[in-house]
Amino acid sequence: MHISNVTTVNSMDEMSKIQDKSLVRSQAYIDGNWVDARSGKTFGVVDPATLHKIGTVADMDASDVQKAVDAASRAFASWKATTAKQRSVLLRKWYDLITANSKDLARLMTLESGKPLGEATGEVAYGASFIEWFGEEAKRAYGDVVPSPIGSSRMVVMKQPVGVVGIITPYNFPNAMITRKVGAALAAGCTVVVRPAHETPFSALALCELAERAGIPPGVINIVTCSGENTPAVGKKLTTNPEIRKVSFTGSTAVGKLLMGQAAGTMKKVSMELGGNAPFIVFEDADLQHAAEQLIGCKFRNSGQTCVCANRVYVHESVYDEFVKRFTDLLQQRMHVGHGLAEGVNFGPMITERGMHKIEDQLKRAVDSGARIVLGGNRPKGLESIGGHFFEPTVLVDVSDDVPMTCEETFGPLCPIYKFASEEEVVKRANSVDVGLAGYFFSRDISRVFRMAEALEVGMVGVNTGAISTEVAPFGGVKESGVGREGSRYGIDEYLNIKYLNIS
């Protein structure tokens, strides 16, 4: 592994290099206006690579949320009456503006999330793809004519927007998690109140600035920023307010359960994209070099802070040693650790301090139970004085099935590799957790491909690939990984109600 000199990057200097300064917003956005919190309070946002503050943002509370909900409710009356074509045109304009400003959006994202600039640039394109996709899908939210069993009546099924939507997004994909939800909601004819993660609010506000330029009317999109301290109250306001008819959340399973319980009081429609613990299985007939290369991205993209990243790597015992060597050799050659804006860096910091504590605790418990570190395992030397949330890409072997690293989502750069002897055994171990978001396996046996794809208890399967996310495919899980789907032609249905008409 290579360590870049993070001291060459000054966070505030890098913020000043954003060409369009109007994209850097510090106020919330309600009813077409940039506004301060009613209390006048703000909170700081830091670069997780340097822990330097890069700006402050309005710290809204529950009373501010009510203003946003009121605005969204008023706007819904006219927005739902627009044609699908009209909404499609506006979303296309928004997409074009996001694409045109991709460099500034990527730099801003790197500074608030630590994500390497190459990954941030990729996320901006990925996020924009949802705006483009749902702008097109707006015109394809078809209903049905049902053959009637009664000659004197005609039966029609139509789809209508749910209403005002409360959206709560995480810090790991500060652009795409917003566009994937907001794009679908607006295409369906809904209005939204968005609470972005307090660690990464600038990306959300920049997207909102571009939406305003695109001509999306006041009140259709409202962004309510808040600190970690105000997050529980703001979240509860969104989930319990009777004017909000749907809640869409991406985050941990524990928080998702809490929000889902709160939303039940008013019987809101919910979409919950929650935690994962993805198995990554390498069979004896797999292309080992290809599998190792795919695992690098699948495990260490965004420093392991993705819900679909490989959490448990199972390798057949006959190729285990060879695979571990291939994988660790590749990691040492290809991983460049440092500030996301430093040249050549492809592995940045953890976004939060609590995330760092979690992986260090999981690592200690695994080692105490007999696991052996074969690569990494420390805060990288040469970056200690900076104080950022850096941790080396880490590979372990001889890991127990009973330690937290195996049983819980890691959400960080720890890669445990386990041996298995048979297909039946690995299926049982892969399905032994209470979540089921994504799963991956590598094999050249076509009959095994279909057996495994059907046997894995997950919502998404990567076969001979570690990359599954795209706007055209349904994203979501089973078991405690949530409910509903995002992206694809199924994603817009989450924001539509079905109405049946019997015309006699």
C-alpha positions in Angstrom: 0.0 0.0 0.0 1.1 3.5 -0.7 0.6 6.5 1.7 0.0 9.9 0.1 1.1 13.0 2.0 -2.2 14.5 3.2 -0.5 17.6 4.6 -0.2 19.0 1.1 -4.0 19.5 1.1 -5.6 22.4 2.9 -9.3 21.9 3.2 -10.4 25.5 3.1 -8.1 26.3 0.2 -9.7 23.4 -1.7 -13.2 24.7 -1.0 -12.2 28.0 -2.5 -11.3 26.2 -5.8 -14.9 25.4 -6.4 -15.6 27.4 -9.5 -19.3 28.2 -9.1 -19.4 29.6 -5.5 -23.2 29.7 -5.6 -23.2 25.9 -5.3 -21.8 26.2 -1.8 -24.9 26.9 0.3 -25.1 27.3 4.1 -28.8 27.8 4.5 -31.7 25.4 4.3 -34.1 25.6 1.3 -37.9 25.9 2.1 -40.6 27.0 -0.3 -38.2 28.3 -2.9 -36.2 30.4 -0.4 -32.8 30.0 1.2 -33.4 30.4 4.9 -31.7 30.3 8.3 -32.9 28.2 11.2 -35.6 29.9 13.3 -33.2 29.6 16.3 -30.4 31.2 14.3 -28.2 28.2 15.1 -25.7 26.6 12.8 -23.4 23.5 12.9 -20.0 22.8 11.5 -19.1 20.4 8.7 -15.6 18.9 8.7 -13.3 17.3 6.2 -12.9 13.8 7.6 -9.4 13.5 6.1 -8.0 16.5 8.1 -10.8 17.2 10.6 -10.6 20.9 9.5 -14.0 22.7 9.4 -15.0 23.5 5.8 -18.1 25.4 6.6 -21.3 25.8 8.7 -24.9 25.0 7.8 -28.3 26.0 9.3 -29.3 23.8 12.2 -33.0 23.4 11.7 -35.4 21.9 14.4 -38.9 20.4 14.4 -40.6 23.8 14.0 -38.5 24.5 10.8 -39.6 21.1 9.5 -43.2 22.0 9.9 -42.7 25.1 7.7 -41.1 22.8 5.0 -44.0 20.3 5.3 -46.5 23.1 4.9 -44.7 24.4 1.8 -44.6 20.9 0.3 -48.3 20.4 1.0 -49.2 23.7 -0.8 -46.9 22.9 -3.7 -48.4 19.4 -4.1 -51.7 20.7 -5.2 -50.3 22.2 -8.3 -47.3 19.8 -8.9 -49.5 16.7 -9.0 -51.6 18.5 -11.7 -48.7 18.9 -14.0 -48.4 16.5 -16.9 -45.8 13.7 -17.0 -44.3 15.5 -20.0 -43.9 18.7 -18.0 -42.2 16.9 -15.1 -40.0 15.0 -17.5 -38.8 18.2 -19.1 -37.8 19.8 -15.8 -36.0 16.7 -14.6 -34.1 16.6 -17.8 -33.0 20.2 -17.3 -31.9 19.3 -13.7 -29.9 16.3 -15.1 -28.2 18.6 -17.6 -27.2 21.1 -14.9 -25.8 18.3 -12.6 -23.7 17.0 -15.5 -22.5 20.4 -16.5 -21.4 21.1 -12.9 -20.0 17.6 -12.1 -16.5 18.8 -11.3 -17.6 21.2 -8.6 -20.1 18.7 -7.2 -17.4 16.0 -7.0 -14.9 18.3 -5.3 -17.5 19.4 -2.7 -18.4 15.8 -2.1 -14.8 14.8 -1.5 -14.3 17.6 1.0 -17.3 16.7 3.1 -17.2 12.9 2.8 -13.5 12.1 2.2 -14.3 10.0 -0.8 -11.5 10.0 -3.4 -12.2 12.4 -6.2 -12.4 9.7 -8.8 -15.1 8.0 -6.8 -16.9 11.2 -6.2 -16.9 12.0 -9.9 -18.4 8.6 -10.5 -21.1 9.1 -7.9 -22.1 12.4 -9.5 -22.6 10.6 -12.8 -24.4 7.8 -11.1 -26.6 10.2 -9.1 -27.5 12.1 -12.3 -28.5 8.9 -14.0 -31.5 8.6 -11.6 -32.7 12.0 -12.5 -32.5 11.2 -16.2 -34.1 7.8 -15.8 -37.0 8.9 -13.7 -37.6 11.9 -16.0 -38.2 9.3 -18.7 -40.2 6.9 -16.5 -42.6 9.7 -15.5 -44.2 9.2 -19.0 -44.5 5.5 -18.4 -46.4 5.2 -15.1 -49.1 3.3 -16.9 -52.5 2.1 -15.5 -54.7 -0.7 -16.7 -58.1 -1.6 -18.2 -59.3 -4.7 -16.4 -61.7 -7.0 -18.3 -65.0 -6.7 -16.4 -67.1 -9.7 -15.4 -70.2 -7.5 -15.7 -71.3 -6.4 -19.1 -72.6 -3.0 -17.9 -69.4 -1.8 -16.2 -65.9 -1.0 -17.2 -63.0 -1.3 -14.8 -60.0 1.0 -14.9 -56.8 1.1 -12.7 -55.0 4.4 -12.4 -51.9 5.5 -10.6 -51.7 8.8 -8.6 -48.9 10.4 -6.5 -48.8 9.4 -2.9 -48.4 13.0 -1.7 -45.8 14.8 0.4 -42.7 12.5 1.0 -40.3 12.7 3.9 -36.8 11.6 2.8 -33.9 10.8 5.1 -30.5 10.1 3.6 -27.1 8.8 4.8 -23.6 10.2 4.6 -22.0 7.6 2.5 -23.5 8.6 -0.9 -24.5 12.2 -0.3 -25.5 12.8 -3.9 -26.9 9.6 -5.3 -29.0 8.7 -2.2 -30.9 12.0 -2.8 -31.3 11.8 -6.5 -32.4 8.1 -6.4 -35.3 9.1 -4.1 -36.1 12.6 -5.1 -36.0 11.8 -8.9 -38.6 9.1 -8.4 -40.8 11.2 -6.2 -40.9 14.2 -8.4 -41.5 12.0 -11.5 -44.5 10.5 -9.8 -45.9 13.9 -9.0 -44.9 14.0 -5.3 -43.3 16.9 -3.4 -40.5 16.2 -0.9 -38.9 17.3 2.4 -35.4 16.0 2.6 -33.2 15.7 5.6 -29.6 15.0 4.4 -27.0 13.5 6.8 -25.4 16.1 9.1 -22.0 15.0 8.0 -22.6 15.7 4.3 -25.2 18.4 3.8 -23.3 20.5 1.2 -24.0 18.0 -1.7 -27.7 18.1 -1.0 -27.8 21.9 -0.9 -25.8 22.1 -4.2 -28.3 19.7 -5.9 -31.1 21.9 -4.6 -29.5 25.0 -6.1 -29.3 23.3 -9.5 -32.9 22.1 -9.2 -34.0 25.7 -8.6 -32.0 26.8 -11.7 -33.8 24.0 -13.7 -37.1 25.7 -12.9 -38.5 23.2 -10.4 -41.2 25.2 -8.6 -41.0 26.5 -5.0 -42.1 24.0 -2.4 -41.6 20.9 -4.6 -38.2 20.3 -3.1 -37.4 21.4 0.4 -34.0 20.7 2.2 -33.9 20.8 6.0 -30.4 20.5 7.3 -29.8 19.7 11.0 -27.0 18.7 13.4 -26.7 15.3 15.0 -28.2 16.7 18.1 -31.4 17.7 16.3 -31.6 14.7 14.0 -33.9 12.5 16.3 -36.5 15.3 16.6 -36.4 16.2 12.9 -36.7 12.5 12.0 -39.6 12.0 14.3 -41.4 15.1 12.8 -41.0 13.6 9.3 -42.3 10.2 10.3 -45.3 11.3 12.5 -46.5 14.4 10.6 -49.9 13.4 9.1 -49.4 15.7 6.1 -46.5 13.4 5.0 -47.9 10.3 3.3 -44.6 8.4 2.7 -41.2 8.1 4.3 -38.1 6.9 2.4 -35.0 6.1 4.4 -31.6 4.7 3.8 -29.5 3.8 6.8 -29.0 1.3 9.5 -31.5 -1.4 10.3 -31.8 -0.3 13.9 -32.8 3.3 12.9 -35.0 2.0 10.1 -37.0 -0.1 12.6 -37.4 3.0 14.8 -38.6 5.2 11.9 -40.9 2.5 10.6 -42.5 2.2 14.0 -43.0 6.0 14.2 -44.5 6.0 10.7 -47.0 3.3 11.6 -49.0 5.7 13.7 -50.3 7.4 10.6 -50.1 4.4 8.3 -47.6 6.0 6.0 -46.2 4.2 3.0 -42.5 3.4 3.6 -39.4 2.5 1.7 -36.5 1.3 3.8 -33.1 0.5 2.4 -31.3 -0.8 5.4 -28.1 -2.6 6.4 -26.4 -5.5 4.7 -23.9 -8.2 5.4 -23.0 -9.4 1.9 -21.4 -12.8 1.3 -18.8 -12.9 -1.4 -18.2 -16.5 -2.4 -15.4 -17.8 -4.5 -15.8 -21.4 -5.8 -13.0 -23.7 -6.8 -13.8 -23.3 -10.5 -13.8 -19.5 -10.4 -11.4 -17.2 -12.3 -9.4 -16.3 -9.2 -7.6 -13.3 -10.6 -10.9 -11.8 -11.8 -12.6 -12.6 -8.4 -9.7 -10.9 -6.6 -9.9 -7.8 -8.7 -13.6 -7.6 -8.3 -13.3 -8.0 -4.5 -11.0 -4.9 -4.3 -13.8 -2.6 -5.6 -16.6 -4.5 -3.9 -15.0 -4.4 -0.5 -12.9 -1.2 -0.4 -15.0 1.2 -2.5 -15.7 4.3 -0.4 -13.4 2.8 2.3 -15.8 -0.1 2.8 -18.7 2.3 3.7 -21.3 0.9 1.4 -24.3 -1.2 2.3 -23.7 -3.6 -0.6 -20.0 -4.1 0.0 -18.6 -7.6 0.6 -18.7 -8.2 4.4 -17.8 -11.9 4.5 -15.6 -13.5 1.9 -15.9 -17.3 1.6 -13.3 -19.1 -0.5 -13.3 -22.9 -1.3 -10.6 -24.6 0.7 -8.9 -26.0 -2.4 -8.0 -22.5 -3.7 -8.0 -20.6 -0.4 -4.3 -20.0 0.0 -3.8 -19.0 -3.7 -6.7 -16.6 -3.6 -5.6 -14.9 -0.4 -2.1 -14.4 -1.9 -3.5 -13.0 -5.2 -5.8 -10.7 -3.3 -3.3 -9.3 -0.9 -0.7 -8.8 -3.6 -3.2 -6.8 -5.6 -4.1 -4.7 -2.6 -0.5 -3.8 -1.9 0.0 -2.8 -5.5 -3.1 -0.8 -6.1 -4.2 0.9 -2.9 -3.1 4.5 -2.5 -4.2 5.9 0.9 -4.6 9.6 1.6 -6.7 12.7 1.1 -9.3 12.2 -1.7 -8.0 15.3 -3.6 -4.4 14.2 -3.6 -3.1 12.9 -6.9 -3.4 9.1 -7.3 -5.3 8.5 -4.1 -8.1 5.8 -4.4 -8.7 5.1 -0.7 -9.7 7.8 1.7 -10.7 8.1 5.3 -13.7 6.9 7.2 -16.4 9.6 7.4 -17.1 9.4 11.1 -15.2 8.8 14.3 -17.9 6.4 15.5 -17.2 4.4 12.3 -13.6 4.2 13.2 -14.3 3.0 16.8 -16.6 0.3 15.4 -14.1 -1.3 13.1 -11.3 -1.1 15.7 -13.6 -2.9 18.1 -14.6 -5.5 15.6 -11.0 -6.1 14.7 -9.9 -6.5 18.3 -12.7 -9.0 19.0 -11.8 -11.0 16.0 -8.1 -11.1 16.8 -8.9 -12.0 20.4 -10.9 -15.0 19.1 -8.0 -16.3 17.0 -8.1 -14.3 13.7 -4.9 -13.5 12.1 -4.1 -10.2 10.3 -2.3 -10.7 7.0 -2.5 -7.2 5.7 -3.1 -3.8 7.3 -4.8 -3.6 10.7 -3.6 -0.1 11.8 -4.1 3.6 11.3 -1.6 4.2 8.5 1.9 5.4 9.4 2.6 8.9 8.0 -0.9 10.2 8.6 -1.1 10.0 12.4 -0.3 13.7 12.9 -3.2 14.8 10.7 -5.9 13.4 12.9 -8.2 12.2 10.1 -10.2 9.1 10.2 -7.8 6.9 8.3 -7.6 3.1 8.6 -5.6 0.7 6.4 -7.3 -1.7 4.1 -7.2 -4.8 6.3 -7.4 -8.6 5.4 -7.9 -11.3 8.0 -7.9 -15.1 8.0 -8.9 -17.7 10.5 -11.9 -15.6 11.6 -14.6 -17.2 13.8 -18.2 -17.4 12.6 -19.3 -16.1 16.0 -17.5 -12.7 16.2 -19.2 -9.3 15.4 -17.2 -9.0 12.2 -19.0 -12.0 10.9 -22.4 -11.5 12.4 -22.8 -7.7 11.9 -22.4 -5.2 9.2 -18.8 -3.8 9.3 -19.2 -0.7 7.2 -15.5 -0.2 7.0 -12.2 -1.6 5.4 -12.0 -4.9 7.2 -12.0 -8.0 4.9 -12.3 -11.4 6.7 -11.7 -14.4 4.5 -13.2 -17.8 5.5 -12.7 -21.3 4.1 -15.6 -23.6 3.0 -15.8 -27.1 1.8 -19.1 -27.5 -0.1 -21.8 -25.6 -1.8 -24.4 -26.7 0.8 -22.2 -25.5 3.7 -21.5 -22.0 2.2 -25.2 -21.4 1.4 -26.1 -22.2 5.0 -23.4 -19.8 6.3 -24.2 -17.1 3.8 -27.8 -17.1 4.8 -27.2 -17.3 8.5 -27.6 -13.6 9.2 -30.8 -11.6 9.7 -30.3 -9.3 6.8 -30.2 -9.9 3.0 -29.3 -6.9 0.8 -26.7 -8.1 -1.7 -24.7 -11.3 -2.3 -21.9 -12.2 -4.7 -20.4 -15.4 -6.0 -17.9 -16.5 -8.6 -18.2 -19.7 -10.6 -18.0 -20.9 -14.2 -20.5 -23.8 -13.7 -23.8 -22.6 -15.3 -26.0 -25.0 -13.3 -24.4 -23.8 -10.1 -25.0 -20.2 -11.2 -28.8 -20.7 -11.1 -28.8 -22.8 -8.0 -26.8 -20.3 -6.0 -28.7 -17.2 -7.4 -31.9 -18.8 -6.2 -30.6 -20.1 -2.9 -29.0 -16.8 -1.6 -31.5 -14.9 0.7 -30.7 -11.5 -0.7 -32.5 -8.9 -2.9 -29.6 -8.5 -5.3 -27.0 -11.0 -6.6 -23.8 -10.3 -8.5 -22.6 -13.4 -10.5 -18.9 -13.1 -11.4 -19.1 -9.4 -10.7 -18.8 -7.2 -7.6 -20.6 -4.2 -9.2 -24.4 -4.4 -9.3 -25.6 -0.8 -8.8 -27.3 0.9 -11.8 -30.3 3.2 -12.3 -32.0 0.6 -14.5 -32.0 -2.3 -11.9 -34.2 -2.6 -8.8 -32.2 -1.8 -5.6 -33.3 -3.3 -2.3 -33.2 -6.2 0.1 -35.1 -8.9 1.9 -35.3 -9.9 5.6 -34.1 -7.0 7.8 -32.5 -5.2 4.9 -35.7 -3.3 4.3 -38.8 -3.0 2.2 -39.4 -1.5 -1.2 -37.2 -1.0 -4.3 -35.3 2.0 -5.6 -34.2 2.7 -9.2 -35.5 0.8 -12.2 -39.1 0.9 -13.5 -40.2 -0.5 -10.1 -38.8 2.5 -8.2 -41.4 5.0 -9.3 -44.2 2.7 -8.1 -43.1 3.3 -4.5 -44.4 6.9 -4.9 -47.7 6.0 -6.5 -51.0 4.9 -5.1 -53.2 2.5 -7.1 -56.8 3.6 -7.6 -59.5 1.3 -9.0 -62.5 2.7 -10.9 -65.7 0.7 -11.6 -67.7 2.7 -14.2 -71.2 1.4 -14.6 
